[in-house]
Amino acid sequence: MKTTTNHWADDAAAKIIFEKGDKEIYTCASGITPSGSVHIGNFREIISVELVARALRDMGKNVRFIYSWDDYDVFRKVPANMPKQEELRNCLRLPITMVPDPWERDSSYARHHEVDVENALPKVGIFPEYIYQAEKYRSSLYAEGIRKALEKRDALRNILDKFRDDDHKIQGEWWPVSVFCEKCNADETEIADWDGEWILSYKCKKCGAAEKLDIKTAKGIKLTWRIDWPMRWEYEKVDFEPAGKDHHSQGGSFDTAKHICKDVYGHDAPVTFRYDFIGTKGLPGKMASSSGNVITLDDVLNVYTPEVARYLFAGTRPNTEFSISFDLDVIKIYEDYDKTERIAWKMENAKDEAAYQKEKRIYELSQVSIDGRTPRMKDGEEPYQIPFRHLCNLIQIADGDTGKTLADIGSDVIAQHQMPALKARAQCAKYWVENCAPEDFRFRLLPAGGTPGRELSDIERNAVRILRDDVINRIEEFADDKACSSAIYAAAEKAQIDSKALFGAAYQALIGKEQGPRLANFLRAINKDRLLGILKNY
């Protein structure tokens, strides 16, 4: 069962085949309640399933990747980041699918959040089959599953109580279903009776309605979530579904669900693994859609290209907790991705064959696919690499104009197939510099003859003049940063000034700050005439 790549997605795919046997099609599942903005922590489950589904397809298997919107859940809490708070509070206890969209863009509150995700996922090459649970329940497609739960009510109660201590066991009369009132749509109801066949009676505490419902046609009957989950495993014939560590705790919802699935619905529970939580640097605590404390996939894609965003997850085992950074660590993450890319394309040697295979597989799974299979790496389609830090500096040199930045890099060094990825990286670099980068990383070149951020001493002005005349005037003569750096140190010695003091004076003269990018690389990246114009008054 062990795979040669040693990637966790391939290991999971092999385990699914081993445990479920050879099947015509394997069903991989994920899902969430759209109770608020779907955050990047929720995305970890989505992409974990997609990576395993891709691994199965790479093994030649047919895969059905389903994503369930649990939009028939109860609207329990208004997230703090939502508009029209009072209007939403008036909708508490209704099905989420019946809550109006406070932005007035989509048919419901639930649909608004669903659309946001459904529009974002294709950007990272994820195309699941969406299942809308409100439609399923309101079409009575789960009638048989609901009746079976009522028939096995005592067995279900025993399974749930098996994992609870005495203080938390079910007390009094208990039903495995709840009802949204036919009159007011709220879930503030009590089950009054079940006739042992298809008729369920309830009373509504909110509006006083008392109704008898035919399970075969009723729209408002819903299984409680610990029963609903395993019922749907059997209904959809799910072979694989991961879950967060809260669900995978001992005696938690996954433990009860697998017993219910087997003992009540006669279906073996899916293969699974536990995934851990994700944090973001600068955002304390666990993300939660219901609280509004969220970073979305679109937020991440503002800073990370789709491939690098996928790399964050493909390169990290699911049971490892990590934080997505928006600070200077962004540069390191791009550097790590670039190294993996070089190893995969054999532009850089790995330490051994095992390391090469591992990095190559991580890189493959990081690439966006439109058919659910790993894109092939073809000779002659090697990527063009530019360090993210350097690209950020070039964009700032170009006053934020990414088109000018790409033009300055030169079409003669960038092949046509490399341009889309470079454009995407440039857009991310521009966004990061303008919205996330620390203040001391940001700069703007002064205009021609511009005034430094502080008044320079006579010795500093003389040093800047020597730098201009001895280094910048012949900048094109330096073959690399090392040669240019040597000339800069020579200029400092000629000016009889400490090299560190020369750097400070140069940055003040060029960007009005005491520090900046590595000076040699910085000077070589700027148009010579522009540099001479800025320093013309020295």
Residue pairs with C-beta under 8 A, 6 or more apart in sequence:
1 11
1 14
1 15
1 18
2 11
2 14
3 10
3 11
3 13
3 14
4 357
5 357
5 358
5 361
6 354
6 357
6 358
6 361
7 55
7 314
7 358
7 361
7 362
7 365
8 317
8 318
9 48
9 51
9 52
9 54
9 55
9 314
9 365
10 55
10 58
10 361
12 52
12 55
12 240
12 271
12 273
13 52
13 55
13 56
13 58
13 59
13 61
14 59
15 271
16 26
16 52
16 56
16 239
16 240
16 271
17 26
17 56
17 59
17 61
19 271
20 26
20 239
20 271
23 61
23 239
24 62
25 61
25 62
25 63
25 64
26 56
26 61
26 62
26 63
26 64
26 239
26 240
27 63
27 64
27 66
27 236
27 237
27 238
27 239
27 240
28 49
28 52
28 53
28 56
28 63
28 64
28 65
28 66
28 238
28 239
28 240
28 241
29 49
29 65
29 66
29 67
29 68
29 233
29 236
29 238
29 240
29 241
29 270
30 45
30 46
30 48
30 49
30 65
30 66
30 67
30 68
30 128
30 241
30 242
31 66
31 67
31 68
31 69
31 70
31 131
32 38
32 42
32 45
32 68
32 69
32 70
32 289
33 69
33 70
33 71
33 73
33 96
33 289
34 69
34 70
34 71
34 96
34 109
34 110
34 111
34 113
34 114
34 117
34 289
35 73
35 75
35 76
35 77
35 79
35 96
35 113
35 289
35 290
36 79
36 81
36 82
36 113
36 288
36 289
36 290
36 291
36 292
36 294
37 79
37 81
37 113
37 116
37 289
37 292
37 294
37 296
38 113
38 116
38 117
38 289
38 294
38 296
38 297
39 287
39 288
39 289
39 294
39 295
39 296
40 278
40 280
40 287
40 294
40 295
40 296
40 297
40 299
40 300
40 324
41 277
41 278
41 286
41 287
42 289
43 297
44 275
44 278
44 313
44 318
45 242
45 243
45 244
45 275
46 67
46 121
46 126
46 128
47 124
47 126
47 310
47 313
47 314
48 242
48 273
48 275
48 313
48 318
49 65
49 128
49 240
49 241
49 242
50 65
50 125
50 126
50 128
50 372
51 313
51 314
51 365
52 240
53 63
53 65
53 372
54 365
54 369
54 372
54 373
54 374
55 365
56 63
57 63
57 372
57 373
58 373
58 374
63 372
64 129
65 127
65 128
65 129
65 372
66 128
66 129
66 130
66 131
66 236
66 238
67 128
67 129
67 130
67 131
68 130
68 131
68 133
68 232
69 110
69 114
69 130
69 131
69 132
69 133
69 134
70 133
70 225
71 95
71 96
71 97
71 108
71 110
71 111
71 114
71 132
71 133
71 134
72 95
72 96
72 97
72 133
72 134
72 136
72 137
72 138
72 222
73 95
73 96
73 133
73 225
74 93
74 94
74 95
74 96
74 187
75 88
75 91
75 92
75 93
75 94
75 95
75 96
75 99
75 109
76 92
76 93
76 290
77 92
77 290
77 291
78 85
78 88
78 89
78 92
79 289
79 290
79 291
79 292
80 291
80 292
80 293
81 292
81 294
82 88
82 102
82 292
83 102
83 103
84 102
87 100
87 102
88 99
88 102
88 109
91 98
91 99
91 100
91 109
93 186
93 187
93 188
93 206
94 180
94 185
94 186
94 187
95 134
95 180
95 185
95 187
96 108
96 109
96 110
97 108
97 110
97 111
97 132
97 134
98 108
98 185
99 108
99 109
99 110
100 108
100 109
101 107
101 108
101 109
101 111
101 112
102 109
102 112
103 112
105 112
105 115
106 112
106 114
106 115
110 134
113 289
114 130
114 132
116 296
116 298
117 297
118 130
120 296
120 297
120 298
120 301
121 127
121 128
121 297
123 297
123 301
123 306
123 368
124 297
124 301
124 306
124 309
124 310
124 368
125 306
125 310
125 367
125 368
125 369
125 370
127 370
127 372
131 236
136 142
137 219
137 221
137 222
138 219
138 220
140 215
140 216
140 217
140 218
140 219
141 235
142 223
142 231
142 235
143 198
143 215
143 216
145 223
145 231
145 232
145 234
145 235
145 265
146 177
146 215
146 221
146 223
147 198
147 215
148 231
148 264
148 265
149 156
149 176
149 177
149 223
149 227
149 231
149 264
150 175
150 176
150 177
150 194
150 200
152 264
153 174
153 175
153 176
155 263
155 264
156 176
156 227
156 260
156 264
157 170
157 174
159 256
159 259
159 260
159 263
159 264
160 170
160 226
160 256
161 169
161 170
162 256
162 259
163 251
163 252
163 255
163 256
164 170
164 251
175 191
175 194
176 223
176 224
176 227
177 191
177 200
177 221
177 222
177 223
177 224
177 227
178 187
178 189
178 191
178 221
178 222
178 223
178 224
179 187
179 189
179 191
179 200
179 202
179 213
179 220
179 221
179 222
180 186
180 187
180 189
180 219
180 220
180 222
181 187
181 188
181 189
181 202
181 204
181 206
181 207
181 209
181 211
181 220
182 209
182 211
182 213
182 219
182 220
183 204
183 207
183 209
183 211
184 204
184 206
184 207
184 209
185 220
186 204
186 206
186 207
188 204
188 205
188 206
189 202
189 203
189 204
189 205
190 202
190 203
190 205
191 200
191 201
191 202
192 201
192 202
192 203
192 210
193 200
193 201
194 200
194 201
198 214
198 215
198 216
199 212
199 213
199 214
199 215
200 212
200 213
200 215
200 218
200 221
201 210
201 211
201 212
201 213
202 210
202 211
202 213
203 209
203 210
204 210
213 220
213 221
215 221
222 228
223 231
225 253
226 253
226 256
226 257
226 260
227 260
229 253
229 257
230 257
230 258
230 260
230 261
230 264
230 265
230 267
230 269
231 260
231 261
231 265
232 238
233 241
233 257
233 261
233 265
233 267
233 269
233 270
234 261
234 265
234 266
234 267
237 267
238 270
239 270
239 271
240 270
240 271
240 272
241 270
241 272
242 272
242 273
242 274
242 275
242 318
243 253
243 254
243 272
243 274
243 275
244 274
244 275
244 276
244 277
245 274
245 275
245 276
245 277
245 319
246 252
247 253
247 254
248 254
248 272
248 274
254 269
254 272
257 269
258 269
261 267
261 268
261 269
262 268
262 269
273 318
273 319
274 318
274 319
275 318
275 319
276 318
276 319
276 320
276 321
276 322
277 286
277 287
277 321
278 287
278 321
278 322
278 323
278 324
279 285
279 286
279 287
279 321
279 322
279 323
279 324
280 287
280 295
280 323
280 324
280 325
280 326
281 323
281 324
281 325
281 326
281 327
281 329
282 326
282 327
283 293
283 295
285 293
286 293
287 293
287 294
287 295
288 294
295 324
297 309
300 309
300 324
301 309
301 428
302 428
302 431
302 432
302 435
303 326
303 330
303 428
303 431
303 432
303 436
304 312
304 330
304 333
304 428
305 421
305 424
305 425
305 428
306 368
306 424
307 337
307 366
307 367
307 368
307 421
308 333
308 334
308 337
308 366
310 365
310 366
310 367
310 368
311 333
311 336
311 337
311 340
311 362
311 363
311 366
312 322
312 324
312 333
314 362
314 365
314 366
315 336
315 340
315 362
315 366
316 322
325 333
326 432
326 436
327 436
327 438
328 437
328 438
328 441
330 388
330 432
330 436
331 388
331 389
331 392
334 387
334 388
334 389
334 425
335 387
335 388
337 366
338 385
338 387
338 388
339 348
339 359
340 359
340 362
340 363
340 366
341 347
341 363
341 383
341 385
342 348
342 385
343 349
343 350
343 355
343 356
343 359
343 360
343 363
344 359
344 360
344 363
344 364
344 377
345 377
345 382
345 383
346 356
347 382
350 356
350 359
364 374
364 375
364 377
365 374
367 374
367 375
368 375
369 375
381 417
383 418
383 421
384 413
384 414
384 415
384 418
384 421
384 422
386 409
386 422
386 425
388 425
388 429
389 517
390 521
390 525
391 405
391 425
391 426
391 429
392 429
392 432
392 433
392 437
392 441
393 517
393 521
393 522
393 525
394 405
394 408
394 409
394 525
395 401
395 402
395 405
395 426
395 429
395 430
395 433
396 433
396 442
396 443
396 444
396 445
397 405
397 445
397 525
397 526
398 404
398 405
398 408
399 444
399 445
400 430
400 433
400 434
402 423
402 426
402 427
402 429
402 430
405 426
406 414
406 419
406 422
406 423
406 426
408 527
409 422
414 422
433 441
433 442
440 513
440 515
443 511
443 513
443 516
443 517
444 511
445 510
445 511
445 526
445 530
445 534
446 452
446 509
446 510
446 511
446 512
446 534
447 534
448 530
448 533
448 534
448 536
449 533
449 534
449 536
449 537
450 512
450 534
451 512
452 508
452 509
452 512
453 508
453 511
453 512
453 513
453 514
454 508
456 464
456 505
456 508
456 509
459 495
459 496
459 497
460 497
460 501
460 502
460 504
460 505
460 508
461 505
461 538
462 495
462 497
463 491
463 492
463 495
463 497
463 501
463 502
463 505
463 506
464 502
464 505
464 506
464 509
464 535
464 538
465 535
465 538
466 491
466 494
466 495
467 488
467 491
467 495
467 502
467 506
467 535
468 531
468 532
468 535
468 538
470 487
470 490
470 491
470 494
471 484
471 487
471 488
471 491
471 523
472 523
472 528
472 531
472 532
472 535
473 532
475 484
475 523
475 524
475 528
475 531
476 528
478 484
478 487
478 520
478 524
481 518
481 520
481 521
481 524
482 520
484 520
484 521
484 523
484 524
485 519
485 520
488 499
488 502
488 519
488 520
488 523
489 499
491 502
492 498
492 499
492 501
492 502
495 502
497 505
503 515
503 519
504 514
504 515
506 519
507 513
507 514
507 515
507 516
507 519
508 514
509 534
509 535
509 538
510 516
510 522
510 531
510 534
510 535
516 522
523 531
